[in-house]
Amino acid sequence: MGGDRLLTSWIEVKSESDFPIQNIPFGIFKSPGGKVGAATRIGDTVINLYALARHGFLDGLEIEAEVFHRHTLNDFIALGKPACRALRNRIAEIFGNDNSALREHPELQSEIMISHEMVQMLMPVQVGDYTDFYSSIEHATNVGIMFRDPANALLPNWKHIPVGYHGRSSSIVVSGTGIHRPKGQTKADNAELPEFGPSKQVDFELEMAFITGKKTELGQSVSTANAEDHIFGMVLFNDLSARDIQKWEYVPLGPFLAKNFGSVVSPWIITMDALEPFRVPGPGQEPEVLPYLRFEGDHNFDIQLDVFIQPENQPQQRVCHSNYKYMYWNLAQQLAHQTVNGCNINVGDMYGSGTISGPTPDSFGSMLEIAWKGTKPVKMADGSERKFINDNDTIIMRGYCMRDNLRIGFGEVKTKILPATQ
Ligand code: MN
């Protein structure tokens, strides 16, 4: 599947657009009049799926129009992949160049189509549970070198277990949401006692997250072979972190308040079907993993990822160019591991990849690594330096796949770091 690669739309799509008619992502939008509902997007045009359904364009798909008249996509996603595929095929048909059913009815277009600049995008799903993995070998190695032992950078379990922790879903927010610098406990290496105050080391983590679309019952496990059947799609994910708080709190139970003050997602969920043409093999896994983590086929994806920092009233400056394909543990292994003990999953759960670092310093996915623990500050265009993120800096992440002139993108996830609250 993945649609007709040569199909073009009667909606204008610029060549650098992330949203050609082969993409057909899903999101939740709010109209200028305050109406909220499900949408897809072609080029710069947002398509109101409830309006599309009410005007009969989705007749015969056996999807109730009401499922698009909600504040989240959860009920739509729960209909399953066959329903989603049928809908994506129908959308490609309606907006394909040779179809005049809507193209020649401007009075309907004004109800169904709206410029992306006119709408506000909201959280696409209600996130039930959130897991964050730690699946980039380059990132885990860098952190191990900086904080533990260069000779034994990876802990003994790392190549056997897709290491992860259960995070918090209440603070996962959509792109455009500003996040206040967190306050908390930190302790300098030479200090006897901890102190309390605003974090001095706010960082981004370049991640992607997958969203599950099919629930399991407690006690049930998902195999690597069936994992993608349970995955609806993916988003960009900026997992903000306060490194000084993290360093003091994380032993013995792992990340806590350093990681739950805000994680930001891109608003459009890109389906696994749209990503199909961009499958690539992952890195070799040595030593061989346990049987429940073995897999057939390719489960990595060639997704180019960029991170920019934009100081207040300054141009944005790229600080990282990485790729999702570097992931050591793939999403099928992550979901198989998550459920191997019988832990149940629900529709709308979110699974962060962990920071996605590549092999070279310009591909590191966090300021911690880029500025190497503060020893290699990044020079900004205005002459200032960054070891971490300053107040009023905006962090922007973008991601897209490109092959044979087909570009499938994620748009962007953007967030401004606001001063700590009083
Ligand atoms: Mn993370």
Residues whose N, C-alpha, C, O or C-beta is under 5 A from the ligand:
A	BS01	MN	D132 F133 E205 D239 G354 T355
